[in-house]
Amino acid sequence: MSLKPGMVLKASATVLFLFFLTGCADKVPPPTRQITLATQAIAQAESSGAFESAPMELKSARDKLSLAQRAMEKEDNLKAGRLADQAMIDANLAEAKARSAKSQKTVEELKENIRALREEVDRKVSP
């Protein structure tokens, strides 16, 4: 059986088309939404006082966001998305630690106020 030139051309075109479709299917869209969310999470952590309470987590979030932006520039969108997600998680942790530290400080202040009030009440009750 001999192959006709038209059949070879159609088969080649089909194979090229399939390669093209496969190449397109592997493309991951740029993670612009994840980058934006990570940026917002870092800003929120900073405004919550993470500079003082969670500096390591905040730095990790910033570093990962920077790496994500560089990966996106290189069109390594899968890596960029993962790094952006990690940056957001680190920023959320930094914010949680900052809020926890503020809450703990408030609790300590309330305990001190209660202690002072008890002393004052005891002084007034004692002759």
C-alpha positions as CSV (number, residue, x, y, z in Angstrom):
1,M,0.0,0.0,0.0
2,S,1.5,3.4,-1.0
3,L,0.7,6.6,0.8
4,K,-0.6,9.4,-1.4
5,P,1.0,12.9,-1.0
6,G,-2.4,14.3,0.1
7,M,-2.8,11.8,2.9
8,V,0.7,12.5,4.2
9,L,0.0,16.2,4.2
10,K,-3.3,15.7,6.0
11,A,-1.7,13.4,8.6
12,S,1.2,15.9,9.1
13,A,-1.3,18.8,9.5
14,T,-3.3,16.7,12.0
15,V,-0.2,15.9,14.0
16,L,0.9,19.6,14.0
17,F,-2.5,20.7,15.1
18,L,-2.5,18.2,18.0
19,F,0.9,19.5,19.1
20,F,-0.4,23.0,18.9
21,L,-3.4,22.1,21.1
22,T,-1.3,20.3,23.6
23,G,1.0,23.3,23.9
24,C,-1.9,25.6,24.5
25,A,-3.4,23.4,27.1
26,D,-0.2,23.6,29.2
27,K,-0.3,27.4,29.4
28,V,-1.3,28.7,32.9
29,P,-2.7,32.2,32.9
30,P,-0.8,34.9,34.8
31,P,-1.7,34.9,38.5
32,T,-2.5,38.6,38.6
33,R,-5.4,38.1,41.0
34,Q,-3.2,36.1,43.4
35,I,-0.5,38.7,43.2
36,T,-3.0,41.4,44.0
37,L,-4.5,39.4,46.9
38,A,-1.0,38.8,48.3
39,T,-0.1,42.5,48.0
40,Q,-3.3,43.4,49.9
41,A,-2.6,40.8,52.6
42,I,0.9,42.2,53.1
43,A,-0.5,45.8,53.4
44,Q,-3.1,44.5,55.9
45,A,-0.5,42.8,57.9
46,E,1.7,45.9,58.0
47,S,-1.3,48.1,59.1
48,S,-1.9,45.5,61.9
49,G,1.5,46.1,63.4
50,A,3.3,43.0,61.9
51,F,6.5,45.1,61.8
52,E,6.9,44.7,65.5
53,S,5.0,41.5,66.2
54,A,5.8,39.2,63.3
55,P,8.8,40.7,61.4
56,M,10.0,37.3,60.1
57,E,6.7,36.3,58.7
58,L,6.2,39.7,57.1
59,K,9.7,39.5,55.5
60,S,8.9,36.0,54.2
61,A,5.7,37.3,52.6
62,R,7.4,40.2,50.9
63,D,10.3,37.9,49.7
64,K,7.8,35.4,48.2
65,L,5.8,38.1,46.6
66,S,8.9,39.5,45.0
67,L,9.8,36.0,43.7
68,A,6.3,35.5,42.4
69,Q,6.5,38.8,40.5
70,R,9.8,37.8,39.0
71,A,8.5,34.4,38.0
72,M,5.5,36.0,36.4
73,E,7.8,38.3,34.4
74,K,9.6,35.1,33.1
75,E,6.1,33.7,32.3
76,D,6.5,30.9,34.8
77,N,3.0,31.4,35.9
78,L,2.5,28.1,37.8
79,K,5.5,29.0,40.0
80,A,4.4,32.6,40.3
81,G,0.9,31.5,41.5
82,R,2.3,29.1,44.1
83,L,4.6,31.8,45.4
84,A,1.8,34.4,45.5
85,D,-0.3,31.9,47.5
86,Q,2.5,31.3,49.9
87,A,3.1,35.0,50.3
88,M,-0.6,35.5,51.1
89,I,-0.4,32.8,53.7
90,D,2.7,34.3,55.3
91,A,1.1,37.7,55.4
92,N,-2.1,36.3,57.0
93,L,0.0,34.6,59.6
94,A,1.9,37.9,60.3
95,E,-1.4,39.7,60.6
96,A,-2.8,37.1,63.0
97,K,0.4,37.3,65.2
98,A,0.1,41.0,65.2
99,R,-3.5,41.0,66.3
100,S,-2.8,38.3,68.9
101,A,0.0,40.4,70.3
102,K,-2.3,43.5,70.5
103,S,-5.0,41.4,72.2
104,Q,-2.5,40.0,74.7
105,K,-1.3,43.5,75.5
106,T,-4.9,44.6,76.1
107,V,-5.5,41.6,78.4
108,E,-2.3,42.5,80.4
109,E,-3.5,46.1,80.7
110,L,-6.9,45.1,81.9
111,K,-5.4,42.7,84.5
112,E,-3.2,45.6,85.7
113,N,-6.2,47.9,86.0
114,I,-8.2,45.2,87.9
115,R,-5.3,44.7,90.3
116,A,-5.0,48.5,90.9
117,L,-8.8,48.7,91.5
118,R,-8.6,45.8,94.0
119,E,-5.8,47.5,95.9
120,E,-7.8,50.7,96.0
121,V,-10.9,48.9,97.2
122,D,-8.9,47.1,99.9
123,R,-7.4,50.4,101.1
124,K,-10.9,51.9,101.5
125,V,-12.3,48.8,103.2
126,S,-9.4,48.5,105.7
127,P,-9.5,50.9,108.7
